[in-house]
Amino acid sequence: MKRTLSMAIVAAALLLMNCVESAGWGQIGHSTIAQVAQDHLTPKAQKALSKYLDGLPLAIIASDADIYRGQWTVDLGFIPTNPQDARVSFVRNFDFSTPLNISPWSHSITVDMDFNCYPTDNLDGAYINNAAYYIDNLSKELKENAENMDPFERYKAIAIIVHLMGDMHCPMHIVYLPDNVVKGHYFVEYKGKQQDMHVMWDGKIFDDYYKWSFLDMAYLVDTATPKQIAEIIKGDVYDYAESSARDSWPAVSAYKDGDSLPRSYATDIRPILFQQLRNGGYRLAAIFNEIFK
């Protein structure tokens, strides 16, 4: 089913908003997804990850990509092949010869009108947010050469996959082209206060309403049957991105800038919230089970 186009967005706005990022889910959400994944790893994947992470569980490293964001990943709104006129102004003057221990990796995904996720981060010469693309590349690298990788680079690759799979399932980390590029960065009124919608999903919803530990949350959301899980993990990371975008659209499209949220909002969105946490965990497990099979 195709989405309805709500408004036209000029290219300049798209480029600007591509540079806006936040920490999807917060630590509780990311650790919840990681714990669900941990509980659904195959013995081979469990053994490999335990070896490569020195026994640390996935939940411990789930937010490392945010903690070390400036060193590991940064969404500058460019890749080296972008033409000058497709870059935001400060990037046009960027000294590309400067040595950087970072990669221009986004923590969001971009989908088209049919919810399809692009298999690239360069769309017609312009950078687009595409965490799925980076998960795909890192997964292939680990599958082909995990044993011979530098230990730090291997740990970083695993941690980034864990984190970006979480972000990919956060409704406010999905860019719906061409009519939604703000990734939830708009203000709504909630209980008499102005709230940034993105911030609400990026942890505040857990801080205010779901104050359980990530272990409790993992227990609460991990409710699918084996048959249901088999359906959820069908396909590849781009199929996962499409499914996440489709399932998240009701939460993204329900409200716009200036709207007032009902007091029941936290419970209204609980089905989508729990579904996305659960599905993100199952799919993260599927990614690692495939890498280390």
BELRANOR-V907798 format. One line per field, one symbol per residue. ss: DSSP state (~ for helix, > for strand, _ for the rest). phi: phi as a letter, one per 30 degrees, with the letter a starting at -180 (. if undefined). psi: psi as a letter, one per 30 degrees, with the letter a starting at -180 (. if undefined). A space follows every 10 residues. Layout:
BEGIN
ss=???
phi=???
psi=???
END
This chain:
BEGIN
ss=__________ ~~~~~~~___ _____~~~~~ ~~~~~~~~__ __~~~~~~~~ ~~_____~~~ ~__~~~~_~~ ~~>_______ ___~~~__~~ ~~________ __>_____>> >_____>___ _>>__>>___ ~~~~~~~~~~ ~~~~~~~~__ ~~~~~~~~~~ ~~~~~~~~__ ~~~>>>___> ______>>>> __>>>>~~~~ ~~~~~~~~__ ___~~~~~~~ ~____~~~~~ ~~____~~~~ ~~~~~~~~~~ ~~~______> ____~~~~_~ ~~~~~~~~~~ ~~~~~~~~~~ ~__
phi=.ddddcadbd ddddddddcc bbceiidddd dddddededb ddeddedddd ddchiddddd cdcddddced ccbacdiabe dddedccded ddcddddddb cbbdcdcbbb bcdcidcdda cbchicdbda dddddedddd ddddbedcde edddeddddd eeddddedcd edcbccdccb bdhidbcbcb hibdbdedde ddjddddcbb cddddddddd cdcddeddde ddcdjcdddd ddddddddee ddddbbejdc ddddeeddce ededdddddd dddddddddd dcd
psi=kklkkelkkl eeeeeefffk lljkfleeee eeeeeeeefg kleeeeeeee efghfkleee gfgefeehef eekkifgllf fklefgklef ffgkjffkkk hlkiklgllk lafggkkkhl gjjhfkklki eeeeeeeeee eeefgefglk eeeeeeeeee eeeeeeefgk eggkjjkgfj gfhgilklkj hglkkkeeee fheeeeeefi gllfeeeeee fiflleeeee eegkaafeee eeeeeeffee eefellkflk klfgeefege eeeeeeeeee eeeeeeeeee eg.
END
